């Protein structure tokens, strides 16, 4: 095997050293250029970076409803008190309970009628006896009238027959009236519903002996409810009969009603005036429950912003106006009506100003932001 000459080894060594130096130089140039590209310029270093990304929107003018808010109670349109018309009778049966829907003329309760039936039979017998006596007296009077001109009877006898006829007629009419009264009493042993409606209260108990006039049932006539809203004297002038009212019940049910009447005087305790609003029939409406009402007073033009743009801090409402340099300026505003996702701005904002929407709740005064669509 031949040995490599010494001068050849030196040449190869120098080639390796030169190649390594070239590669090291290329690598150094690449690293330096990359570092120069990533390093910010002095101008870039002096410019602050945005602290938050937000969306912006300009206020818009739109028609919003004008509403008057009020509180009140849901009550029965009219309540009927159903009582006993007979005295001293025992309740034999009670056919309805609280919450039952009844029809006019429906039998609600029945009293024991044995005594009343016996009184009716006795009155009927007295009537028959009085009728017979009247017919007999009338026949005698008719004969007396037919022969009074012949002189067969004296004038006093004729007068006596005629008087007996009148007495018998009066007794007959009295017996007829007494029989009618017993029939009415017998009919009153059945307690009937005076109107269509729903039973709201019951005091009738089977077996109880009640007096005439004692209340047995209370019912809501025609199952109709109404809302009685309370408005102040300064507000009542804006309410009109026939006006639409959106009533929100305690269950969250929203139902549309109509103003039926306005009280002519204020309550001496609250100084408020009652407004009576007719409500359509609905199973969720319960008498005596609280409800809120909103009177529809028409529409008016308003400057509105998205509800997300309103930031509540320390009990006040603010918006953040984004200027041309994308800087946030906190602005205190006075808000008004809220309709769906829009809020009316009454004071503190111009129509040509842009406000932050998404992300507004995280901003502070003079924050630099990045605006995105």
TAGICOR-V470335 format. One record per residue. N is the residue number from 1. SS is DSSP state (h for helix, s for strand, l for the rest). PSI is psi in radians with two decimals (* if undefined). Layout:
((N | SS | PSI) (N | SS | PSI))
This chain:
((1 | l | 2.29) (2 | l | 2.44) (3 | l | 2.56) (4 | l | 2.35) (5 | l | 2.61) (6 | h | -0.65) (7 | h | -0.50) (8 | h | -0.69) (9 | h | -0.70) (10 | h | -0.65) (11 | h | -0.75) (12 | h | -0.63) (13 | h | -0.76) (14 | h | -0.64) (15 | h | -0.73) (16 | h | -0.73) (17 | h | -0.76) (18 | h | -0.73) (19 | h | -0.72) (20 | h | -0.69) (21 | h | -0.70) (22 | h | -0.80) (23 | h | -0.71) (24 | h | -0.66) (25 | h | -0.76) (26 | h | -0.77) (27 | h | -0.70) (28 | h | -0.69) (29 | h | -0.71) (30 | h | -0.78) (31 | h | -0.72) (32 | h | -0.73) (33 | h | -0.69) (34 | h | -0.74) (35 | h | -0.67) (36 | h | -0.62) (37 | h | -0.65) (38 | h | -0.49) (39 | l | 2.27) (40 | l | 2.65) (41 | l | 2.85) (42 | h | -0.61) (43 | h | -0.68) (44 | h | -0.63) (45 | h | -0.53) (46 | h | -0.36) (47 | l | 2.23) (48 | l | 2.68) (49 | l | 2.60) (50 | l | 2.45) (51 | l | -0.32) (52 | s | 2.64) (53 | s | 2.24) (54 | s | 2.87) (55 | l | 2.66) (56 | s | 2.79) (57 | s | 2.63) (58 | s | 2.54) (59 | l | 2.57) (60 | s | 2.66) (61 | s | 2.28) (62 | s | 2.91) (63 | s | 2.19) (64 | s | 2.54) (65 | s | 2.54) (66 | s | 2.12) (67 | s | 2.53) (68 | s | 2.08) (69 | s | 2.49) (70 | s | 2.76) (71 | s | 2.78) (72 | s | -2.92) (73 | s | 2.60) (74 | s | 2.23) (75 | s | 2.95) (76 | s | 2.46) (77 | l | -0.89) (78 | l | 2.46) (79 | s | 2.43) (80 | s | 2.31) (81 | s | 2.11) (82 | s | 2.00) (83 | s | 3.13) (84 | l | 2.35) (85 | l | -0.02) (86 | l | 2.79) (87 | l | 2.33) (88 | l | 0.34) (89 | s | 2.72) (90 | s | 2.39) (91 | s | 2.06) (92 | s | -0.60) (93 | s | 2.60) (94 | s | 2.12) (95 | l | -0.20) (96 | l | 2.86) (97 | l | 3.06) (98 | l | 2.33) (99 | l | -0.20) (100 | l | 2.40) (101 | s | 2.23) (102 | s | 2.82) (103 | l | 2.75) (104 | l | 2.28) (105 | l | -0.06) (106 | l | 2.47) (107 | s | 2.04) (108 | s | -0.63) (109 | s | 2.81) (110 | s | 2.30) (111 | s | 2.69) (112 | l | 2.25) (113 | l | 0.19) (114 | h | -0.84) (115 | h | -0.74) (116 | h | -0.64) (117 | h | -0.69) (118 | h | -0.72) (119 | h | -0.64) (120 | h | -0.71) (121 | h | -0.68) (122 | h | -0.72) (123 | h | -0.60) (124 | h | -0.67) (125 | h | -0.72) (126 | h | -0.63) (127 | h | -0.73) (128 | h | -0.69) (129 | h | -0.73) (130 | h | -0.61) (131 | h | -0.72) (132 | h | -0.73) (133 | h | -0.68) (134 | h | -0.75) (135 | h | -0.67) (136 | h | -0.79) (137 | h | -0.62) (138 | h | -0.67) (139 | h | -0.76) (140 | h | -0.68) (141 | h | -0.65) (142 | h | -0.68) (143 | h | -0.68) (144 | h | -0.67) (145 | h | -0.58) (146 | h | -0.44) (147 | h | 0.14) (148 | l | -0.43) (149 | l | -0.16) (150 | l | -0.27) (151 | l | 0.11) (152 | l | -0.54) (153 | l | 2.51) (154 | l | 2.88) (155 | h | -0.60) (156 | h | -0.64) (157 | h | -0.74) (158 | h | -0.76) (159 | h | -0.64) (160 | h | -0.74) (161 | h | -0.72) (162 | h | -0.66) (163 | h | -0.75) (164 | h | -0.62) (165 | h | -0.78) (166 | h | -0.68) (167 | h | -0.76) (168 | h | -0.65) (169 | h | -0.75) (170 | h | -0.72) (171 | h | -0.68) (172 | h | -0.76) (173 | h | -0.66) (174 | h | -0.74) (175 | h | -0.64) (176 | h | -0.74) (177 | h | -0.70) (178 | h | -0.70) (179 | h | -0.70) (180 | h | -0.65) (181 | h | -0.71) (182 | h | -0.57) (183 | h | -0.69) (184 | h | -0.77) (185 | h | -0.68) (186 | h | -0.68) (187 | h | -0.54) (188 | l | -0.09) (189 | l | -0.18) (190 | s | 2.03) (191 | s | 2.09) (192 | s | 2.63) (193 | l | 2.24) (194 | l | -0.25) (195 | l | 2.93) (196 | l | 2.58) (197 | s | -2.87) (198 | s | 2.43) (199 | s | 2.14) (200 | s | -0.35) (201 | s | 2.62) (202 | s | 2.23) (203 | l | -0.09) (204 | l | 2.35) (205 | l | 2.30) (206 | l | 2.30) (207 | l | -0.23) (208 | l | 2.50) (209 | s | 2.01) (210 | s | 2.78) (211 | l | 2.84) (212 | l | 2.35) (213 | l | -0.15) (214 | l | 2.33) (215 | s | 2.30) (216 | s | -0.69) (217 | s | 2.74) (218 | s | 2.36) (219 | s | 2.61) (220 | s | 2.01) (221 | s | 2.28) (222 | l | 0.28) (223 | l | 0.46) (224 | l | 2.40) (225 | s | 2.78) (226 | s | 2.72) (227 | s | 2.25) (228 | s | 1.67) (229 | s | 2.59) (230 | s | 2.13) (231 | s | 2.70) (232 | l | 2.82) (233 | l | -0.50) (234 | l | -0.34) (235 | l | -0.39) (236 | h | -0.43) (237 | h | -0.28) (238 | h | -0.09) (239 | l | 2.38) (240 | l | 2.58) (241 | l | 2.34) (242 | l | -0.10) (243 | l | 2.56) (244 | s | 2.48) (245 | s | 2.28) (246 | s | 1.97) (247 | s | 2.27) (248 | s | 1.98) (249 | s | 3.00) (250 | l | -0.43) (251 | l | -0.10) (252 | l | -0.10) (253 | l | 2.27) (254 | s | 2.20) (255 | s | 2.47) (256 | s | 2.29) (257 | s | -3.07) (258 | s | 2.38) (259 | s | 2.14) (260 | s | -0.70) (261 | s | 2.77) (262 | s | 2.26) (263 | l | 2.43) (264 | l | -0.21) (265 | l | 2.80) (266 | l | 2.72) (267 | l | 2.26) (268 | l | -0.35) (269 | l | -0.89) (270 | l | -0.29) (271 | l | 0.26) (272 | l | 2.82) (273 | s | 2.32) (274 | s | 2.40) (275 | s | 2.16) (276 | s | 2.11) (277 | s | 2.09) (278 | s | 2.39) (279 | s | 2.53) (280 | l | 2.75) (281 | l | 2.32) (282 | l | 2.42) (283 | l | -0.45) (284 | l | -0.19) (285 | l | 2.12) (286 | l | 2.29) (287 | l | 2.44) (288 | l | -0.03) (289 | l | 2.72) (290 | s | 2.58) (291 | s | 2.65) (292 | s | 2.59) (293 | s | 2.60) (294 | s | 1.95) (295 | s | 2.30) (296 | s | 1.95) (297 | s | 0.21) (298 | s | -2.69) (299 | s | 2.76) (300 | s | 2.76) (301 | s | 2.48) (302 | s | 2.64) (303 | s | 2.11) (304 | s | 2.69) (305 | s | 2.82) (306 | s | 2.56) (307 | h | -0.47) (308 | h | -0.35) (309 | h | -0.29) (310 | l | 2.15) (311 | s | 2.19) (312 | s | 2.09) (313 | s | 2.28) (314 | l | 0.63) (315 | l | 0.09) (316 | s | 2.80) (317 | s | 2.38) (318 | s | 2.74) (319 | s | 2.79) (320 | s | 1.95) (321 | s | 2.23) (322 | s | 2.06) (323 | l | -3.02) (324 | l | -0.45) (325 | l | 0.27) (326 | l | 0.60) (327 | s | 2.43) (328 | s | 2.23) (329 | s | 2.04) (330 | s | 2.27) (331 | s | 2.17) (332 | s | 2.31) (333 | s | 2.78) (334 | s | 2.13) (335 | s | 2.79) (336 | s | -2.04) (337 | s | 2.63) (338 | s | 2.16) (339 | s | 1.95) (340 | l | -2.03) (341 | l | 0.31) (342 | s | 2.53) (343 | s | 2.31) (344 | s | 2.35) (345 | s | 2.05) (346 | s | -0.68) (347 | s | 2.62) (348 | l | 0.03) (349 | l | 2.46) (350 | l | 2.73) (351 | l | -0.48) (352 | l | 0.11) (353 | l | 2.51) (354 | s | 2.37) (355 | s | 2.62) (356 | s | 2.46) (357 | l | -1.44) (358 | l | 2.21) (359 | l | -0.01) (360 | h | -0.56) (361 | h | -0.23) (362 | h | 0.04) (363 | l | 2.75) (364 | l | 2.94) (365 | l | 2.32) (366 | l | 0.22) (367 | l | 2.45) (368 | s | 2.28) (369 | s | 2.82) (370 | s | 2.12) (371 | s | 2.22) (372 | l | 2.81) (373 | l | *))
